[in-house]
Amino acid sequence: MAIKRRLRVAMEDVFPHGAFLTTDGAEPVRDFDRSSKDKFVQQHDTVTGLPLWEVGVHDPDPEARKAERSVTVKIAAEVQPVPPEALPGLPFRPVEFEGLEVTPYLDSNSPRPRVAFSLRATGMHAPGQNRRHATSSGKSAEAVA
């Protein structure tokens, strides 16, 4: 049996209570190995070769620990992903992710190492709406929520 490094997961498995953007939009991910003080180089996905963008996300799960409520989701897409519209009177934007994958890794930055997870997606859209997303080849595909 071959287990891939990235595991495909359903949105409701990772965010059963929904997810909310805490950033105004997607920002390019810095490639620290190739960037310098004067030159910004955007990181690319090692599998698809597409540029990586990141968004801050709040998980409203009441049982989540404080440290688990704020996460970053990286999105592999040819062009900068556009966030869903904000709801009137709310500081957050409800969001659903397409092509969500989780990558487990060992976080040894504290005295007590632990298993942690990074999240990647192929796109994002407002909950319950039709969406247009980039496929792994970088071409657009239509999908219905």
N, C-alpha and C positions, 0 to 999 in steps of 0.2 A: 504494500500500500504506500502510495506516495502522498505525503501531506505537503501542500504548498505552503510557502512562507506566509502568504496573505490568504486570509480566510474570508470568503464572501458571506455577508450577513444581511439580514433583513433590517430595515430601518426600525421596525417595532421591537426587534430583539435588543438593539443598542439603546434606543430612546423610547421606551414604552409609554412615557408620558409626554412625548413630543420633544421638539428641540427649538431653540430660539437663537437667532444670530445676535451676538453682542457687539459686532463690528458693523460699520457702515457698508462694507463690501469686502470682496476678496482682494488680498494683497499678494504680490509675488513672493515666493519663498526664496530667501537668499542662499546661494550655493557658497558656503563658507570656504570650501576647498579652492574654488576658482575666483572668488571675489577678492578685491583688495580694498584698502581704505578709500581709494579714489574711484574704484570701478565696481559697480554692482553687476553681478552675474546671477541670473535666475536659475534655480535648481530645476532639473528635469526628472521625470519619473523613470526609474531604471528599467521598468518593464515595457512601457508604451513609448517612451521618449518624449512625451508631451510635457510642456511647461507645468510647473506646480504652483498653485495658488493656495492660500490658507484663509480660513475664517474662524473667528472665535465663536464658540457655541456654549449656551447655558442649558444644562439638563435639569428640568424642574422636578425630577423624581424625589419625592419627600423622604425616601429611605436612603438616598445617596449621601455618602459622606461629603463634608464640605470640600475636600480636595478633589472630589470626583464630579462636582457640579459644573466646573468650567473646563472645557476641553477645546482642542484645536482640531479641525478637520482639514486635511489637505485635499485639494481637488486637482486632478490631472486633466487639463483642457487646453486646447490650442489657443483659445482667446479667454480673456478675463471673464469669469462667471459673473452674471448679474444677479444680485440678491432679490428675493421677492419684495413686494411693496410692504412698507410698515403698516400696521393696523393703527387707525386713528386713536390717539391717546395712550398708546403703549410705547415704551422705550425699546422693546425687542421686536424682531421680525420672526414669525413662525416659519419654519423651514423643514423640508424633507430632502434627504440626500438620495441620489441615484447611484447605483453601482457601489454601494458601501462595502468596504473591506476593512478588516481588522488585522493588525500585525502584532503578535505578542513579542515582547523583548524583556530582557533582564535590566531593571533600573538599579544600578549599583551606586547611585549618587548620594545615598544616605548610609548611615552606619548599619542599617538593616536592609539588605537587598530585597527587592520584591519583583514580581512579574507585573509588567505594565503593558499598555496597549496603545498603538497609534492607529488613527483612523484616516482612511482615504476614500474618496468618492470620485465619480465621473461627472457629477453635476448636482445642481440643487434647484428646487422650485418651491412654490407655496404649497402647503398641504391641500390635497384634493383637487389640484388644478392639472390641466394638460401640461405637458412639459416637452421641451426640446433639449436634447442633451448630446454631448459628443460621445461617440463610440470609441472603443480602444484604437481604432484606426485613425481617429481624429475627424471622421466624417460625421455629419449630423444624422440623427435618426429620430423619428417621431415615436412617442410613447404616450399612452393614455393612462391616467391615474386610476 
